Amino acid sequence: MTTSVAKIIVANLEITDFEKYEEDDNARYSGEYCWSFMTEQNDKYYLKFKFQNTDSWVKFVSFHIAVY
């Protein structure tokens, strides 16, 4: 996946694509939360990210074509 495609997918996310948020299961990141989205734009994509630096940055943990 190219950066250009990823930016288009993120720009087109809608609230209905939101699936869940949950505390990171890695003890190293205790107290941090991961946000999960599933969106369909030609293919179905799974996105999981964290807000960083007091919510001004997003760190993608997972971003791929969904296999389920």
C-alpha positions as CSV (number, residue, x, y, z in Angstrom):
1,M,0.0,0.0,0.0
2,T,1.3,3.4,-0.9
3,T,1.3,6.4,1.3
4,S,-1.1,8.1,-1.1
5,V,-3.6,5.3,-0.9
6,A,-3.3,5.3,2.9
7,K,-4.0,9.0,3.1
8,I,-7.1,8.7,0.9
9,I,-8.4,5.9,3.1
10,V,-7.8,7.8,6.3
11,A,-9.3,11.0,4.9
12,N,-12.5,9.1,4.0
13,L,-13.0,7.4,7.4
14,E,-16.5,7.9,8.8
15,I,-17.8,7.5,12.3
16,T,-19.7,4.4,11.1
17,D,-16.3,2.8,10.3
18,F,-15.4,2.9,14.0
19,E,-15.3,-0.6,15.6
20,K,-13.9,-0.2,19.1
21,Y,-11.2,1.2,21.4
22,E,-9.4,-0.8,24.0
23,E,-6.4,-0.6,26.3
24,D,-3.2,-1.8,24.6
25,D,-2.6,-5.4,25.6
26,N,1.1,-4.8,25.7
27,A,2.2,-4.2,29.3
28,R,4.9,-1.8,28.0
29,Y,2.1,0.5,26.9
30,S,-0.1,0.3,29.9
31,G,-2.7,3.1,30.0
32,E,-2.5,3.7,26.3
33,Y,-5.5,2.9,24.1
34,C,-5.8,1.6,20.5
35,W,-8.6,2.7,18.2
36,S,-9.9,0.3,15.6
37,F,-11.7,1.0,12.3
38,M,-12.9,-1.2,9.5
39,T,-13.7,0.6,6.2
40,E,-14.5,-0.5,2.7
41,Q,-13.1,1.4,-0.2
42,N,-12.7,-1.0,-3.1
43,D,-11.2,-3.4,-0.6
44,K,-11.9,-3.8,3.0
45,Y,-9.3,-2.3,5.3
46,Y,-8.5,-2.7,9.0
47,L,-6.9,0.3,10.8
48,K,-5.6,0.4,14.3
49,F,-3.9,3.4,15.8
50,K,-3.0,5.4,18.9
51,F,-3.1,9.1,19.6
52,Q,0.3,10.3,20.6
53,N,1.6,13.6,22.1
54,T,-1.6,14.7,23.8
55,D,-3.8,13.8,20.9
56,S,-2.0,15.8,18.2
57,W,-0.4,12.9,16.4
58,V,-1.6,9.5,15.3
59,K,0.6,6.4,15.4
60,F,-0.7,3.5,13.2
61,V,-0.2,0.2,14.8
62,S,-1.8,-1.8,12.0
63,F,-3.1,-0.8,8.5
64,H,-3.9,-3.6,6.0
65,I,-6.4,-5.2,3.8
66,A,-8.8,-7.1,6.1
67,V,-8.6,-10.9,5.9
68,Y,-11.9,-11.5,7.7
